[in-house]
Amino acid sequence: MAAANAPISMKETLTLPSIGINQQFITFTHVTMESDKYICVRETSPQNSVVIIDMSMPMQPLRRPITADSALMNPNSRILALKAQLPGTTQDHLQIFNIEMKAKMKSHQMPEQVVFWKWITPKMLGLVTQTSVYHWSIEGDSEPVKMFDRTANLSNNQIINYRCDPAEKWLVLIGIAPGSPERPQLVKGNMQLFSVDQQRSQALEAHAASFASFKVPGNENSSTLISFATKSVNAGQITSKLHVIELGAQPGRPSFTKKQADLFFPPDFADDFPVAMQISHKYSLIYVITKLGLLFVYDLDTATAVYRNRISPDPIFLTAEASSVGGFYAINRRGQVLLATVNEATIVPFVSGQLNNLELAVNLAKRGNLPGAENLVVQRFQELFAQTKYKEAAELAAESPQGILRTPDTVAKFQSVPVQAGQTPPLLQYFGTLLTRGKLNAFESLELSRLVVNQNKKNLLENWLAEDKLECSEELGDLVKTVDNDLALKIYIKARATPKVVAAFAERREFDKILIYSKQVGYTPDYLFLLQTILRSDPQGAVNFALMMSQMEGGCPVDYNTITDLFLQRNLIREATAFLLDVLKPNLPEHAFLQTKVLEINLVTFPNVADAILANGMFSHYDRPRVAQLCEKAGLYVRALQHYTELPDIKRVIVNTHAIEPQSLVEFFGTLSREWALECMKDLLLVNLRGNLQIIVQVAKEYCEQLGVDACIKLFEQFKSYEGLYFFLGSYLSSRLSSVSKNCLLKPSIRRLLSLLQSRHKGSSALLIQLPNFRHSVPVQAGQTPPLLQYFGTLLTRGKLNAFESLELSRLVVNQNKKNLLENWLAEDKLECSEELGDLVKTVDNDLALKIYIKARATPKVVAAFAERREFDKILIYSKQVGYTPDYLFLLQTILRSDPQGAVNFALMMSQMEGGCPVDYNTITDLFLQRNLIREATAFLLDVLKPNLPEHAFLQTKVLEINLVTFPNVADAILANGMFSHYDRPRVAQLCEKAGLYVRALQHYTELIYCIVKERQSLQRCHGDCLTIW
């Protein structure tokens, strides 16, 4: 047979002489190979050394100067075991070294000579002496432990092998002895089998043996098998046998049937005998290797002969299992290191064709997942299915080589079988069989999970996933997501369905995990789409995610302006502001546009927020002229003044003293030049002399040095404001005149002397009031009533005080906290009420101030007072009584800043006024929307639009639009109520669709093709509701 078609492939991987190993050292006593990882060679000339050959890089051997009688490399690790006989004794010294750490791990001195040793596990050495067998663990400080004594049949034998089963419950020792006199070349083979549990030995004839684990059909636990080969002479006849026996059969469970087969030696190999046996756990094949290079291959399950061939012309003395490829290594006397492997492409056709053993071919294909038996397997499956042997068919499909039967067609075939009452459905039998065999593929996992989900048995899914029985896929995750989001996320992660993982983290608001996971798997998500998705359901979460993106290495993957626009498109002003305030903290020049933007949007919608931002002083690169204009429009006149740089702009803004804190305005004057300050003061007096006089006086007092006293006096005289001049000069003289000047004023010789009331308590004088014809200063003694109060008292007895006298007297009374006097005088009509008097009294009593405003007919102040008290109905009543038309729009804006619900109530009152609402409904609505007060705007519109008039079509559309974008459930309720019938139905249909209100969208769409074809996904989500509508 051509080598290419042979079921076993042979390859020379290395020749020991090629790496410097002398031919004399290629012997059983010098070469060891404990696994497919290392070969160890002991050299005794020209000097003692040990050569370690790593099979992953065989041409780079490691040679170390070591003197030893034997050297063994650990099967897995770079650990070396050395044995040396102590001079003059029969004792052996054993040592274990860690080559990588260059350290000795353990050592022990055996009291008798070790004639053979071997690594029986990566952690255990087997030591064979002339009489006994020991085990020595490399862990801890333990000494060798005696396992059993050698049986008599092994006396005077050369020990060639020692092994244990995977559970270390069974041990086997192999030895050979000289042949019988009539056939001296045919050496005898002896074996000792020992049970650790039973502590018993059995002596048998055998040249080679090996253990294997095998699953017997019907037994879920693996059985321990031993296979051994014998060749003996009985009555001149040579008998060669292979035996396969189960050890420790499990009571009550199916057991392995003992098998045996003949070993057919060619006539030229009559004296040849087995020297090694290896069992391929991958393919369940037994390899028997003889001394003269013959290879016998048998099936482990049936002991059927598969193949025989000579693999080496030179004697083989050493083999080792090649577990990763299901073959073995063999070393011959020439120094060849041969690798034998299964030819996966030819072994099944060889068995079915050359051996004509179809059953074995199928079993080999199933066990080894090998090609070549597809037609046989499919044919057999169809036969079993036709015979209704569904269990056997399921088992065949589950074990089919290369999964040729594990297809959707097979699942469909089992699904199509009618289920008999009281019987397990064949489909579940099939899936159960697959689960016992291993892991399901993606399609099988999906179909089984579908059954489990429909039966609401989620716990089964969790168990199977924990046991790694299901192949995770994106489709499986989508299915499981309908019942368990957490479990679905685990599936997405295992399936590496990265977009779904990212989306799941977003739904759970675990935005930090999105960035961590994407970095781990090297994935770049569509951050913009992701942000949009989060934004629909969780605006604050979108802010957090955007901020996380801004802190990513390499910069934010989405432009700050784009992120901001996403928030603004949904009228999320607060969220956009929060994002920008965080990312713009560094105050960089390149962020000038965004600094301007955040100020713009807040000046239009939330002026108080913009005012706080400007007060914080965190930005310095924004467009100051633009911000100044917006501040002015928003009524933030102080901020506007701080930003304007042209005098006409300043003069236009500064006259709005009704909305500017006097102290702030006074402070602003300190920033102006002398000329601009005087110009502004002149404008203030020109616009409202009475209302702005106190501010001008205060400015003049504060900055008289910079402005000039003469200029201030001239300004007051220009407007004939002697009251202002009096207050200015009174303050100026009080703080500036020297004692000499004051004494001069007290001289009787001064014509038209201004009387001075001198207080001895503080030792100072104050010019208080001009009293004609009074020529002398009047000393005020402690305990006496001051002359000024005596003066006012005299006036009160004579009648009613004028406006100036009322204001000055009230100022004295307020300063002395005697509000009750004011109440009495007002009740007696002794004081002339004025707006200024109301402003003064308002500092101590709002109710009393309101009475004064009403008496003074200071209508704007009355209206403002009613607004502060939230007595909105009184505003309308009072305005009607006095024939006053207030600035309803400004009034509504004022109420809106502090009391949104009050603004709604006031707007509704306006809507019920005779003659109609003084402010357009749309304007009122926009005021609410500018401050993102969606609910308040909706409440107002729902009330005023109750008549359902055609002229309100625009507003009906508007209230639906704003709620479909922000609160779809509210819009849904409005539509369900059916209160509107004049709105823009196509526009509302589109918004309903975007908002996920698919039933409402279908109710409004009028194009059938559009509904059915272009909104197929929408219809699927509508389910039965859609059918009802149709």
HUPE-V526192 format. One record per helix or strand. SS is the DSSP state (~ for helix, > for strand). FROM is the first residue (numbers start at 0). LEN is the number of residues. If there is no record, write none. Layout:
ss | from | len
SS | FROM | LEN
SS | FROM | LEN
This chain:
ss | from | len
~ | 2 | 3
> | 7 | 8
~ | 15 | 4
~ | 22 | 3
> | 30 | 2
> | 37 | 6
> | 48 | 6
> | 61 | 3
> | 69 | 4
> | 78 | 7
> | 91 | 7
> | 102 | 8
> | 113 | 8
> | 123 | 6
> | 131 | 6
> | 144 | 5
~ | 151 | 3
> | 157 | 7
> | 169 | 8
~ | 180 | 3
> | 187 | 8
> | 199 | 6
> | 207 | 7
> | 222 | 12
> | 236 | 11
> | 258 | 4
~ | 266 | 3
> | 273 | 7
> | 284 | 6
> | 293 | 6
> | 304 | 6
> | 315 | 7
> | 326 | 6
> | 335 | 7
~ | 346 | 7
~ | 357 | 11
~ | 373 | 13
~ | 389 | 10
~ | 400 | 3
~ | 407 | 8
~ | 425 | 12
~ | 441 | 13
~ | 457 | 9
~ | 473 | 8
~ | 484 | 11
~ | 497 | 10
~ | 510 | 11
~ | 526 | 11
~ | 538 | 12
~ | 559 | 10
~ | 572 | 11
~ | 588 | 17
~ | 606 | 10
~ | 623 | 10
~ | 636 | 7
~ | 646 | 8
~ | 656 | 3
~ | 661 | 8
~ | 673 | 14
~ | 688 | 14
~ | 703 | 4
~ | 708 | 10
~ | 721 | 15
~ | 738 | 8
> | 756 | 3
> | 763 | 3
> | 777 | 3
~ | 786 | 12
~ | 802 | 13
~ | 818 | 9
~ | 834 | 8
~ | 845 | 10
~ | 858 | 10
~ | 871 | 11
~ | 887 | 11
~ | 899 | 12
~ | 920 | 10
~ | 933 | 11
~ | 949 | 17
~ | 967 | 10
~ | 984 | 10
~ | 997 | 7
~ | 1007 | 7
~ | 1015 | 7
~ | 1023 | 6
